[in-house]
């Protein structure tokens, strides 16, 4: 993440994500709404999370981006609403019940020791053979996990054995600026 987003920029991205999701679910198309604010034109990875009544309904993102942040948010707002393989696509009758959260990410940092992981501050990304998985920083906090549980759950999300992080896996940490609709 190059710059810390202002409250105004955060609100603009949340409004953009909601408008994008509603327009896509209702009309099946993307309407680009360009922004010029410096924070919204930086190239940062992000995840867009959709919840319904506090329960996860979709979450997709990336660690790097070739496009300005506002375009990346639009892309992953649509993906979270329509292409998260854990859920069926969002329906029009659900739109009033969703809340949106955006996580703007720092770069990945490969770690050599799990002692570098700060639960609640860092997200985790694991790679081992053909498997990989990611959990955002807020997930461990929401579930009250300690470091070992966070590692175990990241392995399970990747489709690995729960203790795969102990040997042969590459572990990465990242931080995020997290904001959402209240």
PyMOL commands that set and color helices and strands:
alter all, ss='L'
color gray80, all
select helices_A, chain A and resi 7-27+38-41+69-82+92-97+114-116+137-143+147-157+164-166
alter helices_A, ss='H'
color red, helices_A
select strands_A, chain A and resi 46-52+55-62+98-105+109-111+123-128+131-135+170-174+176-180
alter strands_A, ss='S'
color yellow, strands_A
deselect
rebuild
show_as cartoon
